[in-house]
């Protein structure tokens, strides 16, 4: 890209910058909250792996959360999901310059997660350049732009898996066939051949992570909910690390923490748990603290969200065919893709299951403004919830990345208004 | 200017009176040839004639693109009362949501959601063939008629004739003294989607002959190419032509991109395979992830062929596909010597005055540039 657009910003080196921040956060946690160090450890593992990839002679592959990370690990390369970078910066003004830079090239209505990525590529601040892009066409039109832009702007080879929204064996096989082609692409990029024994070993680690995620989700079905809503945000990082030991260790620690709380009959709210909340889709990445605030202010715990629910299936590693089929299935059923990004019907069914399984009594649609396709189906989902469960869904708009759109206080005011009405109604009904 | 053909027009009325069935399509990646081969009339859903999209907005919210909201509004308000079926692709997020909402609230008996791949390699073509088999079965059920290979081949031939005629129509905008305006070409491509092709081809042939004897258009200030999101409103194009521009070609799925590249046949292919491959290869919309470079080269080729002075890039508000495509072409168009005017559009045009001001300034700038 040439520099005809205005770009009066000082240069930074993004990956070392974020790495430094994470190390500081880790050290702070170690000193102040050693019992919660496992939460910081996940982020340390994640960013260490990415930021030292080239030093360790490994290729860095820019990838999307729904692309099987196991495949990248199997080629002895490191997956780097750029969404995690923008989410890491989401509550700081560091994001603004990248969003503003992208706005000079693309429509402001593209999702800010993707505009932020495009801004990174245009800025030249991603000095540790990924070696290739391996992505899928999901979840949305904005992401389709961002991953192609990564390849074009950074000048690196790319491979895009076409993931249809048809969640049936034909759809899974179609993706599985493409994953086989992606293996050839990764062979070329990394110079490594696929070692099937190593691949199976990585897939089994991914399976272990999938089982633990399911186990943690099951714990959330217990009343009082033994795990805080904020961990749902952290769980989102796991997608880009499936197959790594770091993901397994984190989820094992999360599970153990939840079990300890269950045994002690301990929930996460200061008083008796009053409200079990679901968010129909996204998380507030730049205002994740609101989840903890709801717990304290209203004894309301976010028990599940439509982003991470039933995220990963276990892959049958008994044959090559079952592996590719399983990877195809996992790609289509990964968080964000399995729910709101395809036809609305599976999303409605998913929300229906969530409400039943998690004994939900409050539904909220924290509508990220960039996630426009979720808005365009939200009435269908909310009508369904109201008709079947009698729950009116709180709807509000927010930008999960750009804090200039709506402040935490504005969002809290909206939630407070709603919760106070609920509480008043409960009192009236005795 | 002459009026644009109405959604509910005399051709459709006549078709229905004869007992014919009509199938609405959303997105130009739906091969109409299959619907036509079943003896039914495909008509493309559009947002024109919608002046108030409150029901569309109720269901899709104002975070959806205005074009899809207006299409849904037209369906809800009964403008498409004559439909026996509807086929909607997953062309973009909002087209998918148009289907999702209409599936729940709509009264059309037959509703098909076609999954169109976003790559065009051999695996994608194979997958799309299977999708088209499903569409074929649905159309056979709706029409009560088997779709034979002979019927498909005949439909491909008829549609390729339409494509050739549309290319000929646009050739009349070439040269120093063009014979037709961009408003007229868009009216004609919209007409193509709103009536039987057999009659359309005859009418377009006659128009082309008549236009060849016209006095050339003079007095315009700049030759423009309109690219971007769906523009199905000739009145919008007319704003530019009222302000000194002449839209000589476009990259618009309601204009040239509707029926331009032929369905070609390769040895050993079945008609469905030819359709699947040709529809995935055609350069239409940034939804295809592996055709961005080809699309740019094609736009550039058209700009040269039609001797364009500047590019009008229209992006519908909330259209992320065209809204993002600019990252691939802004700098390249500049490097290739084509100034770009970017405009954000809503389907219901309420700012014609301001669009006119922008158009006039752009034309003046281009005129200054050539002096």
Interface residues (C-beta under 8 A of the other chain):
Chain A: X1 X2 X4 X102 X105 X106 X107 X109 X110 X111 X114 X118 X137 X140 X141 X142 X144 X145 X146 X148 X149 X152 X153 X160 X162 X164 X165 X166 X170 X174 X177 X178 X181 X342 X343 X344 X345 X367 X369 X372 X373 X375 X376 X377 X378 X379 X380
Chain B: X58 X59 X60 X61 X63 X64 X68 X90 X92 X93 X94 X96 X97 X99 X100 X101 X103 X104 X113 X115 X117 X118 X119 X123 X124 X127 X130 X286 X287 X289 X290 X292 X315 X317 X318 X319 X320 X321 X322 X323 X324 X325 X326 X327 X328 X330 X331 X334 X335 X344
